[in-house]
Amino acid sequence: MAKAIKKFVNRELSWLEFNGRVLQEAADETTPLIERIKFLGIFSNNLDEFFRVRVATLNRLLDYNKRNADNLNINPRRTIKEINRIDAEQQKEFARIFRKLVRELAGEGIHIINENDLSAEHGTFITRYFNEFVRSQLFPIMLGNLKSSSLIDKSIYLAIKLSKTGHPNDEQFAVIRVPSGPLSRFVILPPTDGQQYIILLDDVIRYCLSEVFSIFGYDAYQAYTFKFTRDAELDIDNDVSKSFLEIMTESLKQRKLGAPVRFIYDKNMPGKLLAMLKQKLEINESDTMSKSGRYHNFKDFMSFPDVGRTDLLFTPTEPLEHRRLPKNESILRAMREQDIMLHYPYQSFGYIIDLLREASIDPQVRSIKMTLYRVARNSNVINALINAARNGKSVTVFMELQARFDEEANIYWAEKMQEEGVKLIQGIPGFKVHCKLLLIRRREGERNVYYANIGTGNFNEQTARVYADDSLLTSDPQLTADVNNVFHLFESKYIPPKFNRLVVAPFQMRNFFIRMINNEINLAKAGKEAWCILKLNNLVDDKVVRKLYQAGQSGVKVRIICRGTCTMIPGLKDFSENIEVISIIDKFLEHSRVFIFNNGGEEKYYISSADWMVRNLDNRIEVACPVLDKGIQLELKTMLLIQLKDNTKARIVNHEEPNFYKDREKLPRIRSQVEIYNYLKGY
């Protein structure tokens, strides 16, 4: 009997493979040295969120299975076991890379040292720094008084053993939070003999523990780091007597008390101290426990100081001017003449700020409507909207309060906008609004004219510097009418309108793209050219994956650029050999969703806010927008073809060897993000 072909990869394991690609960037010697340190931080931050959300969900499913006689299609216990196995392997690789990078930094005259390596001069500096900046941030808790609810998620702590010389049985234990939020995790010491020195805040505290505890008669201290990760899923109260703002605020308070999902501790921690911590924090054997080294919370390494060594960083990429948007000229007028596509971060998000500024002071502009999912900490987008309201414009915003890990910031901004006269649309129960839409209504003569911006990424000037996204500026009457209908959908309490050009989830998007794939299948069966190029972040919807398998088996050439989770397996002989899936991890985060279908030679182009996942297609308000301008179509196709030729940062997804680099032996070397920048520069 022939061996059954494995057709799907577990989505959690696929995600871990994606994060393994991030770890590869930390090991890649073609990446500048300090940037490699930062990739370690990105890897660590990604993993924290994975445990807080995905592993927490598996723990919930595990509990559900216990109570419901294994009614689920997955085995959460087996999945968690495999996650822990892969995590352990990746942590070993992480530690190896970190040690290597520390040695390489030392070779560049940049030394990461601990409290045992301090010179007398540096010791004096550290003591002064501690008393001036750190001491006031420390609030020790004696271990006997510790409660699980006292600990803040995403923080690191020092578990400290206090003792007295000559009195070995006179010992106490305490816990101190390392205040790496208000303070930098990295303290730069005075240079010596042309060498630069950095010490972590953890070790500053270790060096100065006597400043805190000597008043109690202790003179010996041992400190061990640990980290505690909670379930971050929110339980949403459906009390109709409360506003959605109230419901979300209360849910966020509950998150701070979420069940433990991961406990990481210094492997040198004494058994007695570890046992007491586990008891106090209510850690049991079903929770993920990981032995680790001296340092945790490597997410802070995303902000590793450059110490003036710009040669060890990526060369700054100056945003390109868009040839259709000359400086100091009306953007609305340019949009009136033709569609315009912005490509971040190759081109500046500043054009959107300029558009909002223009709309806020244009006497003919009557209203501005916008969806917001994640915004910058100091958001110029929101400041522009507030300014428009102050200028007498009607400003309406749908602020998604359920944007995971940005809920508190979004609640703050929602209240701020309400105070300034911006109309805030409440959430739609059971759905997140993830589409990226801006609509401007302008009075021109005797009629209203609409201008829209439809994008693949957030209206966030900070992330737009590093997230690669596409953003369409248009005054096309049918597209803008559809955008207007999306806002009517929000305001009419979920009465679905008819859409002429936009493809809107959850109403039609999955079926629409399946029809587009079916069209290619029919063309292939008729002996005609059939292909599609798909770029997205995640591909995990079973129905769509099965349809793509069918397309490949029918002779459709399927080429996919998928940065993150992908449950399909390409390149299998006699099954998926017409399907290619690559992932590109590089300086910029590939974030855009672009779909091109051959369509019998009349190519169809779409950009979208949606990945092909159940959550996007069934549980979110998402938009896919057709791109009709021939010049913009050429831009998109050229950029995707460049990426498909990448042989520097592209990996083959779900290859039998995880994260196998594509065509690295071939010349010339093609690094797609550099080539795309050069293409747009000369376009």
Protein Blocks (a to p, Z undefined) as FASTA:
>chain_A
ZZdddfbdcfklmmmmmmmmmmmmmmmmkbcfklmmmmmmmmmmmmmmmmmmmmmmmmmm
mmmmmmnoopafbdfklmmmmmmmmmmmmmmmmmmmmmmmmmmmmmnopacddfklpcfk
lmmmmmmmmmmmmmmmpccddfklpcfklpcghiacdddddddehilmlccddddddffk
lpcfbdcdddeehiacdddfklmmmmmmmmmmmmnopabdcdddddddddfbdcddfbfk
bcfklmmmmmmmmmmmgccfbdcddfklcfklmmmmmmmnopafkbccddddfbghkllm
mmgcfkhpaklpccdddddddfklcghiafklmmmmpccddddfkbcfklmmmmmmmmmm
mmkbmbdcdddfbdcfblfklmmmmmmmmnopacdddddfklghilmmmmmmmmmmmmno
pacddddehiacfbdcddddddehjbccddddddfbdcdfklmmmpccdddddfbfklmm
mmmmmmmmmmnnopacddfkbccdfklmmmmmmmmmmmmmmmmmnopacddddddfbdcb
fklmmmmmmmmmnopacddddfblcfbdehiahklmmbccdddddfbdcfbdcdddfklo
pacddddfbdcdfklmmmcccdddddfbfklmmmmmmmmmmmmmpcklgccehiabghia
ehklbccdddfklmmmmmmmmZZ
